[in-house]
Amino acid sequence: MTLRKGKIIGILIGIAILILFVIKILPGLMFASAIPEPHSVDLNKGTASKFIADLENYEKIFELDDCQRYTKRINGISVRMNEKETDDEYGTYYKLILQDQSIDEEVFENFRKYLEESELRSYQKIDDYSLFVVDGFLDSIWGYLYLHSDRKLGTEYFNVDHYTIKVIEDLGDNWYRIAGS
């Protein structure tokens, strides 16, 4: 009889631990897996360099994102992708910005699609830097930076426009993995 009670108690303890895991621990693990790993998006330096060169040759776009997130921007202007503004969107309809800045819609879409498919998310040309922000959370960012000169960047913090950048890794060929805020 006591052996049977011991088995029942063991089973009840096992069920309690399983319930605790499902209720308390599993949701936390699911949230943690939603936070991007800074090395989860690889940089193809060849295609990213071609993207930069194509943008420079086009001469009309200096800031662009993949337009997949809440905030969407083209050349410093907040845009929305829907023609009719909704309660959860703001900004100018993107086709009006393209028209106003003489940006060909098909060219824009090709650049935008590259950012979406490469997961590099957003691009900005700021002074001597091309900055790809892959992701961030609240006041932090991480991504890649291309330096348009032959000087080398150290590991100290430096400012690029409104960003404070720290080099995490020198990838060679003027490319750097960066973090910042």
C-alpha positions in Angstrom: 0.0 0.0 0.0 2.8 2.5 0.8 4.6 1.6 -2.4 1.5 2.5 -4.3 1.2 5.8 -2.5 4.8 6.6 -3.3 4.2 6.0 -7.0 1.1 8.2 -7.0 3.0 11.0 -5.2 5.9 10.6 -7.7 3.4 10.9 -10.6 1.7 14.0 -9.0 5.1 15.6 -8.5 6.0 14.9 -12.1 2.8 16.4 -13.3 3.3 19.5 -11.2 6.8 20.0 -12.6 5.5 19.5 -16.1 2.7 22.1 -15.5 5.2 24.5 -14.0 7.5 24.1 -17.1 4.6 24.7 -19.5 3.2 27.7 -17.6 6.3 29.5 -16.3 9.4 28.4 -18.3 8.2 27.5 -21.8 6.8 31.0 -22.5 10.0 32.6 -21.5 12.0 30.3 -23.8 9.6 31.2 -26.7 10.2 34.9 -26.0 14.0 34.4 -25.9 13.9 32.7 -29.2 12.1 35.6 -30.7 15.0 37.9 -29.9 17.3 37.8 -32.9 20.8 36.4 -32.4 23.3 39.0 -33.6 25.1 36.5 -35.8 21.8 35.0 -37.2 22.0 37.2 -40.4 25.1 36.6 -42.4 26.5 39.3 -44.7 27.3 38.5 -48.3 29.9 41.2 -48.8 29.7 40.8 -52.6 26.0 41.3 -53.0 25.9 44.0 -50.3 28.8 45.9 -52.1 26.9 45.6 -55.4 23.7 47.0 -53.6 25.7 50.0 -52.4 27.3 50.6 -55.8 23.9 50.3 -57.5 22.4 52.8 -55.1 25.3 55.2 -55.6 25.0 54.9 -59.4 21.2 55.5 -59.1 21.9 58.7 -57.1 18.4 59.1 -55.8 18.2 57.0 -52.6 20.4 57.5 -49.5 18.0 55.9 -47.0 15.7 52.9 -47.4 14.3 50.1 -45.4 12.5 46.9 -46.4 9.1 48.4 -45.5 8.1 45.3 -43.5 8.0 46.8 -40.0 5.9 49.5 -38.4 8.3 52.3 -39.2 9.1 52.7 -42.9 11.3 55.4 -44.4 12.6 56.6 -47.8 15.3 59.2 -47.8 14.4 60.4 -44.3 10.6 60.6 -44.9 8.2 58.3 -43.0 6.0 56.5 -45.4 3.1 54.1 -45.4 2.6 51.3 -47.9 -1.2 51.5 -48.1 -2.8 54.2 -50.2 -5.4 55.0 -47.6 -4.1 55.8 -44.1 -5.3 53.5 -41.4 -5.3 53.9 -37.6 -2.2 51.9 -37.3 -0.2 53.6 -40.1 1.3 57.0 -40.6 3.4 58.8 -43.0 3.0 59.8 -46.7 1.9 57.2 -49.2 5.2 55.8 -50.6 4.3 56.2 -54.2 3.8 60.0 -53.7 7.4 60.2 -52.3 8.7 58.1 -55.2 7.0 60.4 -57.7 8.1 63.6 -55.8 11.7 62.4 -55.8 11.7 60.9 -59.4 12.4 57.4 -58.1 11.3 54.7 -60.4 8.9 52.4 -58.7 10.4 49.2 -60.1 14.0 50.3 -59.1 12.7 51.1 -55.6 11.0 47.7 -55.4 14.2 45.9 -56.4 16.3 47.8 -53.7 13.5 47.2 -51.1 13.3 43.5 -52.0 17.0 43.1 -51.6 16.8 44.4 -48.1 13.9 42.1 -47.3 15.4 39.0 -48.7 18.9 39.6 -47.3 17.4 40.4 -43.9 19.6 43.5 -43.7 16.4 45.5 -43.0 17.5 49.1 -43.5 20.2 51.0 -45.3 21.6 54.5 -44.8 24.4 56.3 -46.5 25.8 58.7 -44.0 29.0 60.7 -44.9 31.7 58.0 -45.4 29.6 55.1 -44.1 27.0 52.7 -45.5 25.1 51.4 -42.5 22.9 48.3 -42.6 20.8 48.0 -39.4 19.7 44.4 -39.2 17.8 44.7 -35.9 17.6 46.2 -32.5 15.5 46.4 -29.4 14.5 49.7 -27.7 17.7 51.7 -27.9 20.1 49.2 -29.3 21.0 48.2 -32.8 23.2 45.7 -34.5 24.2 45.2 -38.1 26.9 45.9 -40.6 28.9 49.0 -41.7 30.9 49.6 -44.8 33.6 52.3 -44.7 34.0 54.2 -48.0 37.7 55.0 -47.4 40.9 53.2 -46.7 41.2 54.1 -43.0 40.7 51.4 -40.4 38.2 51.6 -37.6 39.2 50.6 -34.1 37.1 49.1 -31.4 36.3 52.4 -29.6 32.8 53.9 -29.8 32.2 56.6 -32.5 29.3 58.5 -33.8 27.6 58.2 -37.2 24.8 60.7 -37.5 22.5 60.0 -34.5 24.0 56.5 -33.9 26.7 55.6 -31.4 28.6 52.7 -33.0 31.0 50.1 -31.7 32.9 47.7 -34.0 32.3 44.2 -32.9 34.3 42.5 -35.7 36.4 43.6 -38.7 35.1 41.4 -41.6 37.8 42.7 -44.0 37.4 44.6 -47.3 36.2 47.7 -45.3 33.2 45.8 -43.8 32.5 45.6 -40.1 30.0 43.9 -37.8 28.7 46.6 -35.5 26.5 47.2 -32.4 25.3 50.5 -31.2 22.5 52.7 -30.0 
